[in-house]
Amino acid sequence: MATSSNSSLSGSSVSSDAEEYQPPIWKSYLYQLQQEAPRPKRIICPREVENRPKYYGREFHGIISREQADEILAGVEGAYILRESQRQPGCYTLALRFGNQTLNYRLFYDGKHFVGEKRFESIHDLVTDGLITLYIETKASEYISKMTTNPIYEHIGYATLLREKVSRRLSRTKNESRKASVTSEENTPVEKITSLVRRAALTQNDNHFNYEKAHNFKVHTFRGPHWCEYCANFMWGLIAQGVRCSDCGLNVHKQCSKYVPNDCQPDLKRIKRVYCCDLTTLVKAHNTQRPMVVDSCIREIEARGLKSEGLYRVSGFTEHIEDVKMAFDRDGDKADISASIYPDINIIAGALKLYFRDLPIPVITYDTYSKFIEAAKISNPDERLEAIHEVLMLLPAAHYETLRYLMIHLKKVTLHEKENFMNAENLGIVFGPTLMRPPEDSTLATLNDMRYQKLIVQILIENEDVLF
């Protein structure tokens, strides 16, 4: 990503075919404003203050009034002191001079200093960040309010074009083996353009399953200047300047994150495990239709376990099931779960059930849970089936596909009922609480809903050819 306004990408500096596409120009206005923001000036108390908190320095002036603080700071933009409240002893205030007036903020400390959401190692950093924010929001409030009106995010075809052009140029100029060329291309600065490159490339990939996925944004502190990949504007401040998607690495302003489409393309390097990972995140990261652990386990069970007595009801050894979990987390679809390693098919069945139980959002999602329960309570069989079908349509695509595939498999299990003694009702008892959990962690709600959970799965198995 660009690190200053001078390093903005331009057509002439990237390719002679600039007229074919328009790369983004990172907008430097807010960066320039940050450079202009007042610098903090610590006003030291001339006397030694008794009972000064150990986490404050000489900028602490003891118990003084707002008027006294105003006199101390008068005329010095960016000047600041700390004081103890006259009205509430033991409460502390940051008095800061900005815009020819003294601003007072209630100050807190819990190992770090803060007046709002952001927490700082030092008062100096807190004041520096505060002055930047005050200055930019004062000077550019209207500009900031319109930042999202013309985003670059919707016009990122340039990223794929840019990568292809540079790659072609590299391959023409380097007379090396194919393997060496690939290695050198992977290490070119092109990879650093932004995460938009990867997103655009994946969007163009015909093999990528087109499941919609929201970005998993988390507040992030960027080291060095960063620009928003939605609006192309600078992300101002010292810490927590914006948010980063922990699944794909997209960096945007917090306010811009509300406008980013649900088009996250997770980066496999960021997905640390298979179990306990969001279902849609996992399938998009691995570019699979369903979670590979589901396909692998079902394939193994159908190959050698359909006639196993008590399949899915009989438990395998817990430590062996944990071994399978660790194998998938470590090796992904290369995990070896064959009979030579795990001769007891109940271990594989247990690993599959554990995968579903460990999902942060169940296959039958929290959003649809109550609708499924209400559908199960309908007494008329035809109306109940229709209601269940309507709720199925509300599931996220990856959840729907996974549930469909599982029900086809469980239907096959019931076809061997004479050998395995597992009919749709028995499987419903096993898989009801595995596939669906109430949104609120309530034991009473779970107990009350258990018969409906069982009934839902039983109906899904018995009618999989109609419902899916």
N, C-alpha and C positions, 0 to 999 in steps of 0.2 A: 504494500500500500504506500501511496505517496507520503513523504514525511515532512514536506513543507510546500508552500505555494510554488516555489521554484521547480519542484520535482513533479509538477502536474504532468500527466500524460498529454501529449499533443500529437496530432496526426503526422506532422512533419518529422517528429523524432522517432516514430515507431515504424512507419512504413511509407513507401513511395506511393502506395495505393490508398492514400488517405481519403480520397473522394468516395471510396466504396463504403466507408463506415465512419461513424463519429464517436471516438472514444470519449469517456467522461473527462471533464475538467474539474478537478477537485476545487471547490469554491473556497477561496482564502479569506473572505471578508471577516468571518468570526475568528479566524486565527490571528488576523491583524489586530482585531479588537482585544484579544487576550494579551497580545504583546503591549498594547497601550494601557492596559488596566493599571490602576495605582498599585504601588508596591507597599507591603506592610511596613509600618514604622513603630517599633516597640518603644513605648514611653516608660522609662524606668522610674520607679518610685525613689525619691532622693533619701528616704529614711528606711531603716530596717523595720519591717512590719511584723509585729508579734502574731503568732498563731497562723502564719502563712501556710496554706496547704502544701505538702511536700511536692505535689505534682505541678505546682505553679512556680514561675520564676519571679524575677524582680519587677516584672510588669504588673504584679499584684499590688494594689494600693490600699488594701484593707477596706474598712467600712467607710464608704464615702457616698454622698448623694449623687443623683443624676446631674444636678447643676454643677457640682464640683468636677465630675468627670467631663462635662461639656467644656468647662474652663480649661482643664488640662489639655484637652485634645483640640481646642479651637484653632482653626486656620491650617491644620496639618492634615491634608488628605491622605488617607490610609493609616493614620495613627491609631493605636489601640492600647487599651489598658484592661486589666481585670479588677473587679471590685466585689466586695461583699455587700449584699443588700442591707439597707438600713431597716427596712420593714420586715424582712425575713432573714435574720441571722442564720448562717450556715448555707444559704443559697448564694450562688455566684453568678456574676453577669459579665459578659464581654461587651465593653463599650468601644465602638468603632466609628471612626470619622469617615463619612462618604457622602459626596454630593452636598458639601457645605452644611451637613447636619450630623449630629451624633446619634448613632443607632445602638440600641441596647438589646442584647440577646441573652436569654437564660442559658447558662453554660452548665454542662454535665460532664462527668468523668466516670468511666467504668473500666478503666485500664486504657481507654482511649478518650480523646476529647471530642465532644459533639454538641451541636445546637439543633441539629435536625437528623436526617437519616444517615448522613455521611459521618464516619468516625476517623479521627486523625491521630497520628502518633504525637504531634506537637501542636501547640497553640499557633505557632508561626505558620504551619501548613494549613490549619483551619482558616486563619485570617487570609492567607494568600488565595485559597480557593474561594472564600467568601467574596473577596474584592473582585476577583475575575467574574464570578457569577453576577454580582451586583452591577458591574460595569457593562457586561454584555447584555444583560436583560434590560438595563436602562437604555442603552444606545440602540439596541436592535430588537426590541420587543415585537414590533410589527414584522420585521424580517423573519424572526423565529416563528411567529404565528403562521407564516406562509411557506415555511420550509418544505412542507410535505406536498405542496400543490403541483410541483413539476419534478417528480422523482426520476432519478436515472434508473431506478430498479426495474421499471417496466420496459426499458430499452437496452437490455444487456446482451443482445446478440453480438455486440462488438467483441465481447470477451472471447467467444469461440473463434470468431474471425481472426482476432489478434493472435491467438495462440497458434492457429493453423498457419497464418502467414509467417510468423517467426520460425515455426517448426520447419516449414518448407524451405525457408531461407537457410536455416542451419543445416538441413540435410543436403542442400545443393553445395554448400561451401565446405563441408567436412567429408573428406574421402576416407571414411572409417567403416568398420564392420557395422552391421545393423544393430548388434547388441550394444556396441560402444556408442552409437548414435542415440539410441534410446536413453542410455545412462546419462549422456551429456545433456540431452533435452530436459530430462527430469530435474537437472540441477541448474537450469537457466533461470535468470531473473524473471522470466515470464510467469513462473509458478508463483511469484510473489505479488502479482498484480492485485488480486484480492480473492476472497473466497467466491466471488461472483464468477470467476473463470470456471471453477469446478461445478458450480450450480448450472451454468449455461451449458457446459459440456454434458452433464448428466441429463439435462432437459432434452438435449438433442439425441440422446442414446435411445434407440428404438427398443432395446432389450430391457430398459428400465421400467419396472412395473409402476404404473401411474397412480399410486395411492397418494391421496392428499394427506399432508402432515404439517401440523403447526410447528413453528420454531420453538425451541426450548430455551428461551432467553433468560439469562441470569445477569445481574448487575456485575460490571467488570471494570477493573482499573487498567487503563492502557498506559504502557510505558512509552513515552515519546509521543509526538503528534499523531493522531489518527483521525480519519475522515469517515463520516457515516456512509455506509454502502447503500442506503436507501435514498437520501436526499443530496449526497455529495458534499455536505457542509462539515466544517470542522467540529470535532467533539471536544468541547471546552472543559476546563477545570483541571485540578491536580489528580483527583481520584474519582472512581465511580462515574466516569464521564459518559458512559452509555451502557449498553447491554450487549452480550455476545451469546449467540446460540451455541450451547454446549454440545450440540449434535453435529452441526455443520460449520461452525466458526464464523457465521455472519455477524458483522459488527454494525450496530445502528444506535442512533439516539434512543433514549427510552420513549420519548414521545412519538418517534417514527415507528417503533416496534408495533404500535397498534394498527399500522397501515400495511405492514408486510403481509403478503398473501401466505396461505398455508401450503407452501411449496418447498419445505425443508428437504434437502437431499443430504442425509447424514454421511459424514466422512467416517469410513471404517476405522481410521486411526484413532478416532475419538470414542469409539464404542469398545469399552474395556471388557465386557462380558456378554454372555448369551442369556443366562438366567437373570431374573430381576431387571431386565432391560425392557423398555416400552416396546410393545409388539410391532407397531408400525415403524418405529425407529430401527428395529433390528432388521426387518425385511427390506427396508429401503437401503440400509447400509450394506447389506449383503446382496442386494439386487435379486431377491428371490420372491416368489409369489406368496410363500408362507414361511414361517420360521423354520430354519433348517433342522432344528431339533425335533420339530413335529414330524417332518417328512422322514427323517432318519429313524426315529423310534417306531413310527407306524409301519414303515417298510420292513423293519426287523421283526416286529410283532406279527405282521401278516405272513412273513416268510416262514416263521417257525413257532408261532404261539397261539394261533386262533383256536386251537382245540385244547389249550391248557386250562385245566379245571380251576374255576374261580379267577379267571383272568381279570385284572384290575381290582378285584376284591381282595385277593391274597397279597399280602405285602412282601416285598423283597427286603433283604437286609439293608438297614438305613445307611451303614457306612459304604456299602457298594453303590447305593443310589447316589450318595454324595460324590463317589468317585466318578460316576457317569457325568454328573453335573460339572465337576471340575474339568473333565475331559472336553466337554462342549465349550466351556468358558475358555479353555486353553487352546483347543485345536479347531473349534468351529465345526464345519461340515466334514473335516478330516478325522474327527473323533472316531475311534474304533470301538464299536459296541457289539461286535460279532459274538457268536456263540463260543468261540475259542477264548474270549476274554470274560464274557458274562454268560455262562451257560443257563442260568436261571432267568427265564423270560420275564419273571415278575420284577426283576431289577429294572429292566427297560421300561416296563409298564409304570413302575413307580417313578422313574425319572421323568416320564412324560407327564404324569399327574403333578409332580413337583414343579415342573416348568409352568404349568397353568396356574398353580397356587402362588407361585412367586411373582407373577406378573403384577407390576404396579397398578395397572388398570386391567381388570379381568377381561376375558374374551367377550363375555356379555357385560358391557361396560356399565359403570355406575350411572351414567346418564339414562340408560335404557332399563335399568334394573326394575324400577317400580312399574314401568309399563308392561314388562314381561309378567310380573307378579299379578297385575290387574287382569291381563289377558288370560292367565291360567285360572283365574277365579270364575271365568265365564262358563256357565253350565252347558249351554248349547254347543255340541262338538264342532259343528261347521263354523259357527260364529267365532269360537275360540281359535280355531285353526286360522281363520282369516285375520283375527286380531294379532296372533303371533307372527303371521307373515308380514303384516304392516310394521311391527316393531323391528323385525329382522332387517327391514329396509333402512332403518335408522342407524344401524351399526356402521362404524368406520369400515371402509372397503377391506382392509387387511384383516380386521376382526371377523368380518362376514366370511371371507374366503377361508380363514383358518377354521371357523366353526363348521362351515359346509364340508370341508375335507375330513374333519374329525367325525362328523355325523355319518358320512359315507362309510368310514372305517368302522364305526361302532355298529352300523347296520350289518356289516360283514361279520362282526363278532356274534351278533344275535343269530345269524344263519347257522352257527355251530353250537347252538344252545344245548343240544343233546350231549355234546362232549364237554363244553366249558361251563354249563349251567348258568350262563349269563344272558338273561333276556333284557328287553329295553327298560323294564321297571328296575331291575337290579343295577343296570348301568346308570340309570337316572339317580339312584341313591348314591352311587359313587361319584358321579360327575356333577351333580347339581351344585353342591357347595364348592366344587373345584372350579367350575366355569363362571359362577356368578356369586357376588358378595354384595350385601347392602352397603350403600354409600357411607352410612354412619356405623361406626364400630359398636354395634349394640348386640349383645348376646341374646337378649329377648327377641329382637327383630329377626335375628338369624334362626332362632328356634321356631318362631311363628311361621317363618317363610319356608322352612325345610321341605314340607310336603309339596309346596308349589314349585320349588327349585327342582325337585325330583320329577314332578309332572312335566315341567317345561322340557327337560332333557329327554324324557321318555317320548314325548310328542315329537320332538325334533328328530329322534332316531326313527320312530315308526313312520314318519311322514317326510323323510328327507328328500325323496324324489319329487314331492309336491311343493314343499316349502322352499327348496333351494333351486 
